[in-house]
Amino acid sequence: TLDHVLARGRERWDEQNARWYQYYLGRLRGEPVSGAYVSLWERVPTIYGVATMPPARKHGVAGHVLRLLVRDTLEMGFAWTCLYVAVGNPAELLYKSLGFTPLLEQSTYQWGDPHW
């Protein structure tokens, strides 16, 4: 219905104005080496794209970026945030050390041939 379309349009406009995503950059000795972003799409604060350049790993940069990101998410009024990581990824240790706890394990399925 038109009312539904208008409501969704208002929601998307509000998300755009509310910065539905925010990118965080981590630096080591002044150089950008790490980053992540939080998406507030559908009002679900979700962390994506956590990455650190290999030479800069194990220097605490990603942890600092994530602590800032979580702090800012809390300051926006959310009581929680989440992220996705493959089981067995070494980053799980970082996430657990920052207080993230496993929520669920999932599998990804495909239908058809992606022609890679």
HELIX and SHEET records of a PDB file:
HELIX    1   1 LEU A    2  ASN A   17  1                                  16    
HELIX    2   2 TRP A   41  ARG A   43  5                                   3    
HELIX    3   3 PRO A   54  ALA A   56  5                                   3    
HELIX    4   4 VAL A   61  GLU A   75  1                                  15    
HELIX    5   5 ALA A   91  SER A   97  1                                   7    
SHEET    1   A 4 TYR A  21  LEU A  28  0                                        
SHEET    2   A 4 GLU A  31  SER A  39 -1                                        
SHEET    3   A 4 THR A  46  THR A  52 -1                                        
SHEET    4   A 4 CYS A  82  LEU A  83  1                                        
END                                                                             
